[in-house]
């Protein structure tokens, strides 16, 4: 059996992995760890849920110099949630060591960050915006890095962080090791990687690890008029322990959360317009299973790693195959089984065809058939509205 001992890691790291029952490297870990330990720049294509966070954290911890007082490692992530997740993983490896870890992202008290930066910090895990703030204030020094990681690089570019990333990279020492982890190594990712990397190696894991082997996929066709009823019907039928429902926009997430609450579903929402404190409360409650469903937008849910999520519901079909893969990767993690249900209106057929082409399979589909209960539920409100309007007219007369 392939084990982490084959990488000649120090006993502290091996003990921490054993305590977490992490005994055998995943494919991306097997491919990446040895190359990173050898000091190579790396472009790694790996899907969500394949263990990529430890693929770069383990060699970073192995190369840590306890005598150094400068920041040795920097990890850039596109969202606060992913930065928090990476920080939690890093702190597990840092227990009982001299390694000091600092997460830097918007929504925190910046004075606390400034105070920490005046002390000894070994690794920084940051979102681009808040890190740029510290660079502008000259409160952080990134000129002694051993390793810099761009995590979810495709998503950082997708949401418009290219200029920020380039500014940050130019403010770091040129002799650092640069690692780029991405769900897709498309032309935009490669362009920025080759601009700053030295003879990078390119590795990739099979996408089927997530999309085909561990997740049952299903399409439900329903017009926009009946999509909400179709979702409710699937929720009643599947009744998961925990499920995530993806919406395309914050407005649609708000509307769906309101409708589900009216129908007494145990749910909460997560999107970018919420304060960081509110988002953390929502995430804590969902992790503790205080409610059954999390309604989320793509950006807000990036990097979510929650055990027990058995079902993903694409209330709005994702606009790219890559986004689809990221979404359904929230379930079926690390070999566990999962289910992904996507609701498709007639105008979404083109997007569905692109997804099926990318994952190289036709997803089984069924047509939503409104039950008597569903029809009654959706016809009650318009009838009531008419009665209310007549009542108002009588009062005015």
C-alpha positions in Angstrom: 0.0 0.0 0.0 1.2 3.5 -0.9 1.7 5.5 2.3 2.9 8.9 3.3 6.1 7.4 4.7 7.4 6.9 1.2 7.9 10.7 1.0 10.3 10.6 4.0 8.2 13.1 6.0 9.1 14.1 9.5 7.5 12.2 12.3 5.4 15.1 13.5 3.6 15.4 10.2 3.1 11.6 10.0 1.7 11.6 13.5 -0.8 14.4 12.7 -1.9 12.5 9.6 -2.4 9.3 11.6 -4.4 11.1 14.3 -6.8 12.3 11.5 -6.9 8.7 10.1 -5.3 10.0 6.8 -3.2 6.9 6.0 -2.9 6.7 2.2 -2.2 9.5 -0.3 -4.9 10.4 -2.8 -3.8 10.5 -6.5 -3.1 14.3 -6.5 -1.1 13.9 -3.3 0.9 11.1 -4.8 1.7 13.1 -7.9 2.3 16.5 -6.2 4.1 16.0 -2.9 7.4 14.5 -4.2 7.7 17.2 -6.9 7.0 20.0 -4.4 9.5 18.6 -1.9 12.1 18.6 -4.8 11.6 22.3 -5.2 9.8 22.3 -8.6 7.3 24.9 -9.7 4.0 23.1 -10.4 0.8 23.5 -12.2 -1.7 20.9 -10.8 -5.1 20.2 -12.2 -7.3 18.6 -9.6 -11.0 18.6 -8.8 -12.6 19.6 -5.6 -12.7 16.9 -3.0 -9.5 15.1 -4.1 -7.3 16.1 -1.2 -5.4 18.9 -3.0 -5.2 21.1 0.1 -3.0 18.6 1.9 -1.1 18.1 -1.4 0.5 21.5 -0.9 0.3 21.9 2.9 2.3 18.7 3.7 5.4 19.7 1.7 5.2 23.3 3.0 5.2 22.0 6.5 8.0 19.6 5.7 10.2 22.4 4.4 9.5 24.8 7.3 12.5 26.3 8.9 11.9 26.8 12.7 14.9 29.2 12.9 13.4 31.7 10.4 11.4 34.6 11.6 10.0 35.8 8.3 6.8 34.6 6.5 7.8 31.4 4.7 4.6 30.4 3.0 1.7 32.2 1.3 -1.5 30.6 0.1 -3.9 32.8 -2.0 -7.6 31.7 -2.1 -10.5 33.3 -4.0 -13.0 33.4 -1.1 -13.1 33.8 2.7 -14.7 30.4 3.1 -11.9 28.6 1.3 -9.2 30.6 3.2 -10.9 29.6 6.5 -11.1 25.9 5.4 -7.3 25.9 4.4 -6.5 27.6 7.7 -8.3 24.9 9.7 -6.4 22.2 7.8 -3.1 23.9 8.4 -3.7 24.4 12.1 -4.3 20.6 12.5 -0.8 20.1 11.1 0.7 22.9 13.2 -0.5 21.6 16.6 2.4 21.3 19.1 4.9 23.0 16.6 6.4 26.5 16.4 4.5 27.2 13.2 2.4 30.3 13.4 -0.5 30.6 10.9 -2.4 33.8 10.1 -5.6 34.0 7.9 -6.1 37.4 6.2 -9.4 38.1 4.6 -12.1 40.8 4.5 -14.6 41.1 7.3 -12.0 40.6 10.1 -10.8 43.2 12.5 -7.8 44.6 10.7 -6.2 45.8 13.9 -6.0 42.2 15.1 -4.3 41.2 11.9 -1.8 44.1 12.3 -1.0 43.0 15.8 -0.3 39.4 14.7 1.9 40.6 11.8 4.1 42.5 14.2 4.9 39.1 15.8 6.3 35.9 14.3 4.1 34.5 11.5 5.2 31.5 9.5 2.4 31.0 7.0 -0.2 33.4 5.6 -3.5 32.2 4.0 -5.2 35.2 2.4 -7.7 36.5 -0.1 -6.2 38.9 -2.7 -8.2 42.0 -1.7 -7.2 42.1 2.0 -3.6 41.1 1.3 -3.3 44.0 -1.2 -4.6 46.2 1.6 -1.7 45.1 3.9 0.8 45.5 1.1 -0.4 49.1 0.5 0.0 49.8 4.2 3.4 48.1 4.2 2.4 46.0 7.1 3.4 42.7 5.5 6.7 41.5 4.0 6.5 38.8 1.3 10.1 38.9 0.2 11.4 35.8 2.1 8.8 33.2 0.9 9.8 29.6 0.3 6.5 28.7 -1.3 3.5 30.6 -2.8 0.3 28.7 -3.7 -2.4 29.9 -5.9 -5.4 27.7 -4.9 -8.5 27.5 -7.1 -6.6 29.7 -9.6 -9.3 29.3 -12.3 -11.9 30.7 -9.9 -9.7 33.6 -8.8 -9.4 34.6 -12.5 -13.1 34.0 -13.2 -14.2 36.5 -10.5 -11.7 39.1 -11.6 -8.6 38.9 -9.5 -6.0 38.7 -12.3 -4.6 42.2 -11.7 -4.5 41.7 -7.9 -2.7 38.4 -8.3 -0.1 39.9 -10.6 0.5 42.8 -8.2 1.0 40.4 -5.3 3.4 38.1 -7.2 5.5 41.1 -8.2 5.9 42.0 -4.5 7.3 38.6 -3.6 10.9 37.3 -3.9 11.8 35.8 -7.3 13.5 32.7 -5.9 10.3 31.3 -4.2 8.6 28.1 -5.3 5.3 28.8 -7.1 2.5 26.3 -7.1 -0.8 26.6 -9.0 -3.7 24.3 -8.2 -6.8 24.6 -10.3 -9.8 22.6 -11.4 -9.0 23.5 -15.0 -5.7 24.5 -16.4 -7.2 26.6 -19.1 -5.4 29.3 -21.2 -5.9 32.0 -18.7 -4.5 30.0 -15.8 -1.5 28.9 -17.9 -0.8 32.4 -19.1 -0.4 33.8 -15.6 1.4 30.7 -14.4 4.1 30.7 -17.1 4.6 34.4 -16.7 5.8 33.9 -13.1 6.9 30.3 -13.0 10.3 28.7 -13.7 10.1 25.6 -15.9 6.9 24.4 -14.2 5.8 20.8 -14.3 2.2 20.1 -15.2 0.3 17.3 -13.5 -3.4 16.3 -13.6 -5.7 13.7 -12.0 -8.6 12.1 -13.8 -11.8 14.1 -13.6 -13.9 10.9 -13.4 -12.7 10.5 -9.8 -15.4 13.0 -8.8 -17.9 13.2 -11.6 -18.5 9.6 -12.5 -17.3 7.1 -9.9 -18.8 8.4 -6.6 -21.8 10.6 -7.5 -25.1 9.6 -8.9 -26.3 12.3 -11.3 -29.8 13.1 -12.4 -31.5 15.8 -14.4 -35.1 16.9 -13.8 -36.7 18.9 -16.7 -39.1 21.5 -15.6 -40.2 24.9 -16.9 -39.3 28.0 -14.8 -42.9 28.1 -13.7 -42.7 24.6 -12.1 -39.1 24.6 -11.0 -39.8 25.4 -7.4 -42.4 22.7 -7.1 -40.0 20.2 -8.8 -37.4 21.0 -6.3 -39.8 20.6 -3.4 -40.9 17.2 -4.8 -37.2 16.0 -5.0 -36.5 17.2 -1.5 -39.5 15.3 -0.2 -38.4 12.2 -2.1 -34.6 12.3 -1.2 -34.8 13.8 2.3 -31.0 13.9 2.8 -29.1 14.3 6.1 -27.5 17.5 4.6 -28.0 19.0 1.2 -26.7 22.1 -0.6 -29.0 23.9 -3.1 -27.1 26.1 -5.7 -28.7 29.3 -7.1 -27.2 31.5 -9.8 -27.6 34.8 -8.1 -28.0 36.3 -4.6 -31.5 37.5 -5.4 -32.6 34.0 -6.4 -31.0 32.5 -3.3 -32.9 35.0 -1.1 -36.2 34.2 -2.9 -35.8 30.5 -2.6 -34.8 30.7 1.1 -38.0 32.7 1.7 -40.2 30.2 -0.1 -38.6 27.2 1.6 -39.0 28.7 5.0 -42.7 29.3 4.3 -43.1 25.6 3.5 -41.3 24.8 6.7 -38.1 23.4 5.3 -35.1 23.6 7.7 -32.8 25.9 5.7 -30.5 28.8 5.6 -28.7 30.8 2.9 -25.1 31.8 2.1 -24.1 34.5 -0.4 -21.6 37.3 -0.8 -23.8 40.2 0.4 -23.9 38.8 3.9 -21.5 40.0 6.6 -18.6 37.7 7.4 -19.9 37.2 10.9 -23.3 36.1 9.5 -21.6 33.8 7.0 -19.6 32.1 9.7 -22.7 31.6 11.8 -24.5 30.0 8.9 -21.6 27.7 8.2 -21.2 26.7 11.8 -24.9 25.9 12.0 -24.8 23.8 8.8 -21.7 21.9 10.0 -23.5 21.1 13.2 -26.6 20.0 11.2 -28.8 22.6 12.9 -30.6 22.9 9.6 -30.9 20.5 6.7 -30.4 22.6 3.6 -27.9 25.3 2.7 -28.9 27.6 -0.2 -25.8 29.1 -1.7 -24.3 30.9 -4.7 -21.2 29.6 -6.4 -18.7 32.1 -5.1 -20.0 32.0 -1.5 -19.8 28.2 -1.5 -16.4 27.9 -3.0 -14.2 25.7 -0.9 -16.9 24.3 1.3 -15.8 21.0 2.8 -18.5 19.7 5.0 -18.9 16.0 6.0 -22.4 14.5 5.7 -23.5 16.4 2.5 -25.1 13.6 0.6 -27.1 15.6 -2.0 -26.4 18.6 -4.3 -29.3 20.3 -6.0 -28.6 22.6 -8.9 -31.7 24.7 -8.7 -30.1 26.9 -11.5 -27.9 25.0 -13.9 -24.3 26.2 -13.7 -23.1 28.2 -16.7 -19.9 26.2 -17.3 -19.0 22.5 -17.0 -16.2 23.5 -14.6 -18.7 25.1 -12.3 -20.9 22.0 -12.5 -17.9 19.9 -11.4 -17.1 22.2 -8.5 -20.7 22.2 -7.3 -21.2 18.4 -7.4 -17.8 18.0 -5.8 -19.4 19.1 -2.5 -20.7 15.6 -2.2 -19.2 12.2 -2.9 -16.0 13.4 -1.2 -13.0 11.1 -0.5 -14.7 8.0 -1.8 -18.1 8.6 -0.2 -21.3 8.2 -2.3 -23.3 11.2 -3.2 -26.1 12.4 -5.5 -26.4 15.5 -7.7 -29.8 16.6 -9.1 -29.9 19.4 -11.7 -33.1 21.2 -12.7 -33.2 22.1 -16.4 -35.6 24.4 -18.2 -36.0 24.2 -22.0 -33.7 27.2 -22.5 -30.9 25.4 -20.5 -30.5 22.5 -22.9 -27.4 24.0 -24.5 -25.7 24.3 -21.1 -26.6 20.7 -20.3 -25.2 19.5 -23.6 -21.8 21.2 -22.7 -21.8 19.6 -19.3 -22.5 16.2 -20.7 -19.8 16.6 -23.4 -17.2 17.6 -20.7 -18.0 14.6 -18.3 -18.5 12.3 -21.3 -21.8 10.8 -20.3 -25.5 11.4 -20.8 -27.1 12.2 -17.5 -30.3 10.3 -16.8 -33.3 12.6 -16.9 -36.9 12.6 -15.9 -39.7 15.1 -16.5 -41.4 16.8 -13.6 -45.0 15.8 -13.4 -47.0 18.2 -11.2 -49.1 16.3 -8.6 -52.5 17.4 -7.5 -50.9 18.8 -4.4 -48.3 20.7 -6.4 -50.9 22.3 -8.6 -53.0 23.3 -5.7 -50.0 24.8 -3.9 -49.2 27.0 -6.9 -52.7 28.0 -7.8 -53.8 29.1 -4.3 -51.7 32.3 -4.2 -53.0 33.9 -7.4 -56.6 33.2 -6.5 -56.1 34.7 -3.0 -54.4 37.7 -4.6 -57.6 38.4 -6.7 -59.8 38.2 -3.7 -57.6 40.6 -1.8 -57.6 43.1 -4.6 -61.5 43.0 -4.8 -61.7 43.5 -1.0 -59.4 46.6 -1.3 -61.6 48.1 -4.1 -64.7 47.7 -1.9 -63.1 49.5 1.0 -62.1 52.4 -1.2 -65.6 52.7 -2.7 
